[in-house]
């Protein structure tokens, strides 16, 4: 596994998270009424997810595991190899599902 590739992707992920954090409004109402904020946050969330998928794919490419058919499967495949903690994996997807459903 090329650690430089992973490190570059992690730095890109940090930038996305910083951008999201810097643009998060104080209230939902501000977010609902500001299309530009919604676009900036949505774009950086999409980029962050894609970077995580890329990292998972890069890690999996070093194994004999078959390619995943979904993004979630890509992360799930890393749990048995102790690359992602099972509790963190489960909590992350629960948190994401709840946040997505209640965002607007």
C-alpha positions as CSV (number, residue, x, y, z in Angstrom):
1,X,0.0,0.0,0.0
2,X,1.4,3.4,-1.0
3,X,1.4,5.5,2.2
4,X,2.0,8.7,0.2
5,X,-1.3,8.1,-1.7
6,X,-3.2,7.6,1.6
7,X,-1.5,10.6,3.2
8,X,-2.5,12.8,0.2
9,X,-6.0,11.6,0.4
10,X,-6.2,12.2,4.1
11,X,-5.0,15.7,3.6
12,X,-7.7,16.3,1.0
13,X,-10.2,14.8,3.5
14,X,-9.0,17.2,6.2
15,X,-9.5,20.2,3.8
16,X,-13.1,19.1,3.0
17,X,-13.9,18.7,6.7
18,X,-12.3,22.1,7.5
19,X,-14.4,23.7,4.7
20,X,-17.6,22.1,5.9
21,X,-16.8,23.2,9.5
22,X,-16.0,26.8,8.4
23,X,-19.3,27.1,6.5
24,X,-21.7,25.4,9.0
25,X,-24.3,28.0,9.9
26,X,-25.5,28.5,13.5
27,X,-29.1,27.4,12.8
28,X,-30.9,25.2,10.4
29,X,-32.9,28.2,9.2
30,X,-29.8,29.9,8.0
31,X,-28.8,26.8,6.1
32,X,-32.3,26.3,4.6
33,X,-32.4,29.9,3.3
34,X,-28.8,30.0,1.9
35,X,-28.4,28.1,-1.3
36,X,-24.7,28.9,-1.5
37,X,-24.0,27.4,1.9
38,X,-26.0,24.3,1.0
39,X,-23.9,23.9,-2.2
40,X,-20.6,24.4,-0.5
41,X,-21.4,21.9,2.3
42,X,-23.0,19.4,0.0
43,X,-20.1,19.5,-2.4
44,X,-17.5,19.0,0.3
45,X,-19.5,16.2,1.9
46,X,-19.6,14.5,-1.5
47,X,-15.9,15.0,-1.9
48,X,-15.2,13.7,1.6
49,X,-17.3,10.5,1.0
50,X,-15.5,9.9,-2.3
51,X,-12.1,10.3,-0.7
52,X,-13.1,7.8,2.0
53,X,-14.3,5.4,-0.8
54,X,-11.0,5.9,-2.6
55,X,-9.0,5.2,0.5
56,X,-11.0,2.0,1.2
57,X,-10.5,0.9,-2.5
58,X,-6.8,1.6,-2.3
59,X,-6.5,-0.5,0.9
60,X,-8.6,-3.3,-0.5
61,X,-6.4,-3.4,-3.7
62,X,-3.6,-4.7,-1.6
63,X,-5.7,-7.7,-0.5
64,X,-7.1,-10.7,-2.3
65,X,-10.6,-9.6,-1.5
66,X,-12.9,-9.2,-4.5
67,X,-14.0,-5.6,-5.4
68,X,-17.0,-4.4,-3.5
69,X,-20.3,-4.0,-5.3
70,X,-21.3,-1.0,-3.2
71,X,-19.6,1.8,-1.2
72,X,-20.9,0.4,2.1
73,X,-19.7,-3.1,1.2
74,X,-16.2,-1.5,0.6
75,X,-16.1,-0.3,4.2
76,X,-17.7,-3.4,5.6
77,X,-15.0,-5.5,4.0
78,X,-12.4,-3.6,6.0
79,X,-13.9,-4.5,9.4
80,X,-12.9,-8.1,9.5
81,X,-9.3,-7.1,8.7
82,X,-9.3,-4.7,11.7
83,X,-8.7,-1.7,9.4
84,X,-12.0,-0.2,10.6
85,X,-13.3,-0.9,14.1
86,X,-16.7,-2.7,14.0
87,X,-18.2,-0.4,16.6
88,X,-17.0,2.8,14.8
89,X,-18.2,1.4,11.5
90,X,-21.7,0.7,12.9
91,X,-22.0,4.0,14.7
92,X,-20.8,6.0,11.7
93,X,-23.5,4.6,9.4
94,X,-26.2,5.0,12.1
95,X,-25.0,8.7,12.6
96,X,-25.0,9.3,8.9
97,X,-28.4,7.9,8.4
98,X,-29.9,9.9,11.2
99,X,-28.1,13.1,10.1
100,X,-29.2,12.7,6.5
101,X,-32.8,12.1,7.5
102,X,-33.0,15.1,9.8
103,X,-30.8,17.6,8.0
104,X,-33.7,19.4,6.4
